[in-house]
Structures are given as C-alpha cells and as structure tokens.
Amino acid sequence: MVQQELLDILACPKCKGELEYNEQNDTLICNACRLIYRVEDDIPIMLIDEAESF
C-alpha cells in the first residue's frame, strides 16, 4: 500500500493531473490521460512508457 503522504504529492507525469489510488489492484489511475500506473513493492512506477491505457 502506498503511503498517504506520497499520494498527496504524486501527479501524473504526462498531464500533471490528479491520480486516484486503486487499493484492490495496487495501481494509480489518471482519468484525464486514461492511463494506469502500477505499484510494485509500494513503489509507484511513474514512467509514461510503462503505463497501461484503459
């Protein structure tokens, strides 16, 4: 699980928009860009090239 302090400062690297944390899938979602960033070992992988579209 990602710490709330980290979630408060993270932004989408593509649009700089707000991210939504999905606890079930352990992912960060940018609804503006329609991208999903995965979290591995409590570390968000914030690389645009590694994000998945939805």
C-alpha positions as CSV (number, residue, x, y, z in Angstrom):
1,M,0.0,0.0,0.0
2,V,1.3,3.5,-0.9
3,Q,1.6,5.9,2.0
4,Q,-0.9,8.8,2.0
5,E,1.9,11.4,2.3
6,L,3.2,10.1,-1.1
7,L,-0.2,10.0,-2.7
8,D,-0.8,13.6,-1.7
9,I,2.2,14.8,-3.7
10,L,2.1,12.5,-6.7
11,A,0.8,13.7,-10.1
12,C,0.5,12.2,-13.5
13,P,3.9,12.6,-15.3
14,K,2.1,13.2,-18.6
15,C,-0.6,15.8,-17.8
16,K,0.4,16.7,-14.2
17,G,-3.1,15.9,-13.2
18,E,-4.5,14.2,-10.1
19,L,-4.1,10.4,-9.6
20,E,-6.6,8.1,-8.0
21,Y,-5.2,5.1,-6.0
22,N,-6.9,1.7,-6.5
23,E,-6.1,-0.4,-3.5
24,Q,-7.6,-3.6,-5.0
25,N,-5.3,-3.6,-8.0
26,D,-2.4,-1.6,-6.3
27,T,-2.4,0.9,-9.2
28,L,-2.6,4.7,-9.7
29,I,-5.1,5.9,-12.3
30,C,-5.1,9.1,-14.2
31,N,-8.6,9.6,-15.5
32,A,-7.6,12.6,-17.7
33,C,-5.0,10.7,-19.7
34,R,-6.8,7.3,-19.2
35,L,-3.5,5.7,-18.0
36,I,-2.9,3.2,-15.2
37,Y,0.5,3.2,-13.4
38,R,1.3,0.1,-11.5
39,V,2.8,0.0,-8.0
40,E,5.4,-2.6,-7.2
41,D,6.6,-3.2,-3.6
42,D,4.9,0.0,-2.5
43,I,6.8,2.0,-5.2
44,P,4.8,3.7,-7.9
45,I,6.2,3.1,-11.4
46,M,5.6,6.5,-12.9
47,L,7.0,6.0,-16.4
48,I,4.7,7.0,-19.2
49,D,6.1,4.2,-21.4
50,E,5.3,1.6,-18.8
51,A,1.7,2.8,-18.1
52,E,-1.3,0.9,-19.4
53,S,-4.2,2.5,-21.3
54,F,-7.8,1.9,-20.3
